[in-house]
Amino acid sequence: MKLKHLLLSAALLSTLQAFAQNKAKTDTVFFEDFNKPTLNRNKWNVEVTGNTVNDEQQAYVDSAATIYMIDGKAEGAENGALVLRALYQPGFTSKEQRKYDFISGRINTRAKMEFTYGTASCRMKMAAGAGLWPAFWALGNGKWPNCGEIDVMETVGDSSWVSHALHGPGYFGDTPLAKRVFFPAGIDVSQWHVYSVDWLPESLVFKVDGKITYTVTKAMVEKYGRWAFDNKKFIILNFALGGGYPGGVNKVTKPYYGLSENTVNKIKAGDAKTIVDWVLVTKTVN
């Protein structure tokens, strides 16, 4: 009996050693925990837009009112945290002479951090409200949708679910490559979650809090068009308002397309915020 136990122990030890040897090692490609007093512009670009897409109702501006840092401990972050806040500012005129009633924030890592394959993760929480449309995503350079878009996390204000999606040539807009992920009872988008994607040469594996929620393979994509996920992508964090995706879900047309009156009141009160604890990109190394 003792010999049997010894043999089993030796076999287990051998298995664990083999697992440890074969376990993939990762390098950190990019890490941002937003612990500086202001946005680190060596890592991030602030986008300013005056012509919106998707019938969105906001203009993106470079302002400390819409993009700023906080001491994250009060919000449940270990260090600092980034806030993207949507504000009601009726009559705001962009440089393109378009008028908006809302302003918000959008940042990206274009030309500062771009990567091909790896795991991109973000810990964040968001306000709920019909038409609030924050997102964590990755985009390639070049003409859209040929450049490829990876939507790691989107929410359109329904606090019970988030969505993942891919866009590329032949599968864009109302893409067939999308998945709604519903939270368990008592859990919603207003709480902290880690949203991530494992981007591999032949697949993309989406996760919420480490649990696989959607897997898309190259073969699945190529039923619709060219695989657009073998080129460099950069990270985007943004907070959109209303427009086609929210409006298509909530069917709201007034007071703004995709934005309900309750949500507009939340924006007016300054309570429409997306809070980001950190962003991490890692890559497997041999």
Order of alpha helices (4+ residues) and beta strands (2+ residues): alpha-beta-beta-beta-beta-beta-beta-beta-beta-beta-beta-beta-beta-beta-beta-beta-beta-beta-alpha-beta-alpha-alpha-beta
